[in-house]
Amino acid sequence: MIDWVDAACREWAGPARALFFGKAFGWPPRTLLGRLVDEGPTGAGQVGFYQPMPESFQGTALDVSRALRRMAETHRFEKPWIVAHAHYLFEGRARSKAQQIHITVPQYWRDLHTAHAFIAARLEEVPRETKPLQQLRA
């Protein structure tokens, strides 16, 4: 598992979980009274829809989201995309998630590693303090 990609995926998972499970962009829907309190009488009565994007769904989380969207468009990476979503958006152990996806546990981990490599290749910000493999083995 690539640690810095795992951290980036965990950063993406919070806002993505809120988006997928009912809250628009991670923010709860506001009533007219809530808008009146926040925006005053002139802002609350305006026609249109404005929902601010939270700070956490920017930067690395947005890059991960774009990489996952590109992975979904590539038919060769359908299973790794499903595994990445299952791993980061749902609670539970790998064994139960693999059973739900109808793959073996070793295949689950291979697909997660494939997803990490795909995301790593598309992230703009790569940590430069990563040590080369030769230094880790020494």
Phi and psi in degrees as GROMACS dihedral restraints (atoms count N, CA, C in turn):
[ dihedral_restraints ]
;  ai    aj    ak    al  type     phi  dphi    fc
    3     4     5     6     1   -84.7    20    10
    4     5     6     7     1   112.8    20    10
    6     7     8     9     1   -60.5    20    10
    7     8     9    10     1   -44.7    20    10
    9    10    11    12     1   -71.8    20    10
   10    11    12    13     1   -27.5    20    10
   12    13    14    15     1   -73.3    20    10
   13    14    15    16     1   -37.9    20    10
   15    16    17    18     1   -59.8    20    10
   16    17    18    19     1   -43.4    20    10
   18    19    20    21     1   -64.0    20    10
   19    20    21    22     1   -40.6    20    10
   21    22    23    24     1   -65.1    20    10
   22    23    24    25     1   -39.4    20    10
   24    25    26    27     1   -67.1    20    10
   25    26    27    28     1   -36.5    20    10
   27    28    29    30     1   -67.0    20    10
   28    29    30    31     1   -34.9    20    10
   30    31    32    33     1   -65.7    20    10
   31    32    33    34     1   -36.7    20    10
   33    34    35    36     1   -71.2    20    10
   34    35    36    37     1   -33.7    20    10
   36    37    38    39     1   -63.6    20    10
   37    38    39    40     1   -36.4    20    10
   39    40    41    42     1   -60.7    20    10
   40    41    42    43     1   -59.0    20    10
   42    43    44    45     1   -65.6    20    10
   43    44    45    46     1   -33.5    20    10
   45    46    47    48     1   -66.9    20    10
   46    47    48    49     1   -40.5    20    10
   48    49    50    51     1   -61.8    20    10
   49    50    51    52     1   -41.9    20    10
   51    52    53    54     1   -66.1    20    10
   52    53    54    55     1   -37.3    20    10
   54    55    56    57     1   -68.9    20    10
   55    56    57    58     1   -44.9    20    10
   57    58    59    60     1   -72.5    20    10
   58    59    60    61     1   -28.5    20    10
   60    61    62    63     1  -106.5    20    10
   61    62    63    64     1    30.6    20    10
   63    64    65    66     1   117.2    20    10
   64    65    66    67     1   -16.0    20    10
   66    67    68    69     1  -102.5    20    10
   67    68    69    70     1   125.2    20    10
   69    70    71    72     1   -66.0    20    10
   70    71    72    73     1   117.9    20    10
   72    73    74    75     1    54.6    20    10
   73    74    75    76     1    25.9    20    10
   75    76    77    78     1    85.7    20    10
   76    77    78    79     1    -2.2    20    10
   78    79    80    81     1  -106.7    20    10
   79    80    81    82     1   140.2    20    10
   81    82    83    84     1   -69.5    20    10
   82    83    84    85     1   151.2    20    10
   84    85    86    87     1   -64.8    20    10
   85    86    87    88     1   146.2    20    10
   87    88    89    90     1  -106.6    20    10
   88    89    90    91     1   140.9    20    10
   90    91    92    93     1   -83.1    20    10
   91    92    93    94     1   172.1    20    10
   93    94    95    96     1   -61.5    20    10
   94    95    96    97     1   -38.6    20    10
   96    97    98    99     1   -64.0    20    10
   97    98    99   100     1   -41.3    20    10
   99   100   101   102     1   -63.4    20    10
  100   101   102   103     1   -41.2    20    10
  102   103   104   105     1   -66.0    20    10
  103   104   105   106     1   -37.1    20    10
  105   106   107   108     1   -63.0    20    10
  106   107   108   109     1   -42.3    20    10
  108   109   110   111     1   -66.8    20    10
  109   110   111   112     1   -44.4    20    10
  111   112   113   114     1   -73.8    20    10
  112   113   114   115     1   -43.6    20    10
  114   115   116   117     1  -107.6    20    10
  115   116   117   118     1    -9.5    20    10
  117   118   119   120     1    82.0    20    10
  118   119   120   121     1   174.6    20    10
  120   121   122   123     1   -66.5    20    10
  121   122   123   124     1   -27.8    20    10
  123   124   125   126     1   -78.2    20    10
  124   125   126   127     1   -36.8    20    10
  126   127   128   129     1   -77.8    20    10
  127   128   129   130     1   -36.7    20    10
  129   130   131   132     1   -71.1    20    10
  130   131   132   133     1   -25.5    20    10
  132   133   134   135     1   -89.5    20    10
  133   134   135   136     1    -2.6    20    10
  135   136   137   138     1   -70.9    20    10
  136   137   138   139     1   145.9    20    10
  138   139   140   141     1   -83.1    20    10
  139   140   141   142     1   143.7    20    10
  141   142   143   144     1   122.6    20    10
  142   143   144   145     1   173.8    20    10
  144   145   146   147     1  -126.8    20    10
  145   146   147   148     1   126.0    20    10
  147   148   149   150     1  -133.7    20    10
  148   149   150   151     1   122.7    20    10
  150   151   152   153     1  -131.9    20    10
  151   152   153   154     1   112.5    20    10
  153   154   155   156     1   -66.7    20    10
  154   155   156   157     1   144.6    20    10
  156   157   158   159     1   -85.2    20    10
  157   158   159   160     1   129.9    20    10
  159   160   161   162     1   -65.9    20    10
  160   161   162   163     1   155.7    20    10
  162   163   164   165     1   -60.1    20    10
  163   164   165   166     1   -33.4    20    10
  165   166   167   168     1   -73.0    20    10
  166   167   168   169     1   -14.6    20    10
  168   169   170   171     1   -99.2    20    10
  169   170   171   172     1    34.6    20    10
  171   172   173   174     1  -126.0    20    10
  172   173   174   175     1   172.2    20    10
  174   175   176   177     1    67.7    20    10
  175   176   177   178     1  -125.1    20    10
  177   178   179   180     1   -63.1    20    10
  178   179   180   181     1   -40.7    20    10
  180   181   182   183     1   -61.5    20    10
  181   182   183   184     1   -38.2    20    10
  183   184   185   186     1   -69.1    20    10
  184   185   186   187     1   -38.2    20    10
  186   187   188   189     1   -64.3    20    10
  187   188   189   190     1   -40.7    20    10
  189   190   191   192     1   -64.3    20    10
  190   191   192   193     1   -41.8    20    10
  192   193   194   195     1   -59.9    20    10
  193   194   195   196     1   -43.2    20    10
  195   196   197   198     1   -66.1    20    10
  196   197   198   199     1   -40.3    20    10
  198   199   200   201     1   -64.8    20    10
  199   200   201   202     1   -41.3    20    10
  201   202   203   204     1   -66.9    20    10
  202   203   204   205     1   -36.5    20    10
  204   205   206   207     1   -64.3    20    10
  205   206   207   208     1   -40.7    20    10
  207   208   209   210     1   -67.2    20    10
  208   209   210   211     1   -36.3    20    10
  210   211   212   213     1   -63.7    20    10
  211   212   213   214     1   -38.9    20    10
  213   214   215   216     1   -65.5    20    10
  214   215   216   217     1   -32.1    20    10
  216   217   218   219     1   -75.1    20    10
  217   218   219   220     1   -20.1    20    10
  219   220   221   222     1   -91.2    20    10
  220   221   222   223     1   112.3    20    10
  222   223   224   225     1   -61.4    20    10
  223   224   225   226     1   -27.3    20    10
  225   226   227   228     1   -67.4    20    10
  226   227   228   229     1   -21.6    20    10
  228   229   230   231     1  -112.7    20    10
  229   230   231   232     1    29.6    20    10
  231   232   233   234     1   -64.9    20    10
  232   233   234   235     1   -49.1    20    10
  234   235   236   237     1   -64.5    20    10
  235   236   237   238     1   -45.0    20    10
  237   238   239   240     1   -59.8    20    10
  238   239   240   241     1   -33.9    20    10
  240   241   242   243     1   -64.5    20    10
  241   242   243   244     1   -44.5    20    10
  243   244   245   246     1   -64.1    20    10
  244   245   246   247     1   -43.2    20    10
  246   247   248   249     1   -64.7    20    10
  247   248   249   250     1   -41.6    20    10
  249   250   251   252     1   -61.8    20    10
  250   251   252   253     1   -43.5    20    10
  252   253   254   255     1   -64.8    20    10
  253   254   255   256     1   -43.2    20    10
  255   256   257   258     1   -63.6    20    10
  256   257   258   259     1   -40.7    20    10
  258   259   260   261     1   -67.2    20    10
  259   260   261   262     1   -41.5    20    10
  261   262   263   264     1   -97.7    20    10
  262   263   264   265     1   -21.3    20    10
  264   265   266   267     1  -100.0    20    10
  265   266   267   268     1   -21.9    20    10
  267   268   269   270     1  -117.9    20    10
  268   269   270   271     1   145.1    20    10
  270   271   272   273     1   -82.2    20    10
  271   272   273   274     1   158.8    20    10
  273   274   275   276     1   127.4    20    10
  274   275   276   277     1   175.0    20    10
  276   277   278   279     1   -89.1    20    10
  277   278   279   280     1   160.0    20    10
  279   280   281   282     1   -60.9    20    10
  280   281   282   283     1   -36.4    20    10
  282   283   284   285     1   -61.3    20    10
  283   284   285   286     1   -46.2    20    10
  285   286   287   288     1   -70.4    20    10
  286   287   288   289     1   -35.3    20    10
  288   289   290   291     1   -67.4    20    10
  289   290   291   292     1   -40.4    20    10
  291   292   293   294     1   -63.4    20    10
  292   293   294   295     1   -39.3    20    10
  294   295   296   297     1   -64.0    20    10
  295   296   297   298     1   -39.6    20    10
  297   298   299   300     1   -65.3    20    10
  298   299   300   301     1   -35.0    20    10
  300   301   302   303     1   -83.2    20    10
  301   302   303   304     1   -14.0    20    10
  303   304   305   306     1    70.8    20    10
  304   305   306   307     1    45.6    20    10
  306   307   308   309     1  -134.2    20    10
  307   308   309   310     1   167.2    20    10
  309   310   311   312     1   -80.7    20    10
  310   311   312   313     1   163.5    20    10
  312   313   314   315     1   -63.9    20    10
  313   314   315   316     1   -44.2    20    10
  315   316   317   318     1   -60.7    20    10
  316   317   318   319     1   -36.8    20    10
  318   319   320   321     1   -66.5    20    10
  319   320   321   322     1   -35.9    20    10
  321   322   323   324     1   -57.7    20    10
  322   323   324   325     1   -49.1    20    10
  324   325   326   327     1   -69.0    20    10
  325   326   327   328     1   -36.2    20    10
  327   328   329   330     1   -62.7    20    10
  328   329   330   331     1   -43.6    20    10
  330   331   332   333     1   -66.6    20    10
  331   332   333   334     1   -35.8    20    10
  333   334   335   336     1   -66.1    20    10
  334   335   336   337     1   -40.6    20    10
  336   337   338   339     1   -64.6    20    10
  337   338   339   340     1   -38.2    20    10
  339   340   341   342     1   -63.1    20    10
  340   341   342   343     1   -42.9    20    10
  342   343   344   345     1   -62.8    20    10
  343   344   345   346     1   -41.4    20    10
  345   346   347   348     1   -61.8    20    10
  346   347   348   349     1   -42.9    20    10
  348   349   350   351     1   -64.7    20    10
  349   350   351   352     1   -41.0    20    10
  351   352   353   354     1   -62.0    20    10
  352   353   354   355     1   -44.9    20    10
  354   355   356   357     1   -66.9    20    10
  355   356   357   358     1   -42.6    20    10
  357   358   359   360     1   -59.6    20    10
  358   359   360   361     1   -35.8    20    10
  360   361   362   363     1   -70.9    20    10
  361   362   363   364     1   -18.1    20    10
  363   364   365   366     1  -111.1    20    10
  364   365   366   367     1    -3.2    20    10
  366   367   368   369     1   -80.1    20    10
  367   368   369   370     1   138.2    20    10
  369   370   371   372     1   -79.3    20    10
  370   371   372   373     1   -38.7    20    10
  372   373   374   375     1   -93.1    20    10
  373   374   375   376     1   104.5    20    10
  375   376   377   378     1  -107.4    20    10
  376   377   378   379     1   126.6    20    10
  378   379   380   381     1   -63.7    20    10
  379   380   381   382     1   130.3    20    10
  381   382   383   384     1   -89.7    20    10
  382   383   384   385     1    -9.4    20    10
  384   385   386   387     1   -83.5    20    10
  385   386   387   388     1     4.8    20    10
  387   388   389   390     1   -64.7    20    10
  388   389   390   391     1   130.8    20    10
  390   391   392   393     1   -82.9    20    10
  391   392   393   394     1   144.2    20    10
  393   394   395   396     1   -63.5    20    10
  394   395   396   397     1   156.2    20    10
  396   397   398   399     1   -59.3    20    10
  397   398   399   400     1   -34.3    20    10
  399   400   401   402     1   -63.4    20    10
  400   401   402   403     1   -36.9    20    10
  402   403   404   405     1   -71.1    20    10
  403   404   405   406     1   -32.2    20    10
  405   406   407   408     1   -70.8    20    10
  406   407   408   409     1   -32.3    20    10
  408   409   410   411     1   -79.7    20    10
  409   410   411   412     1   -20.9    20    10
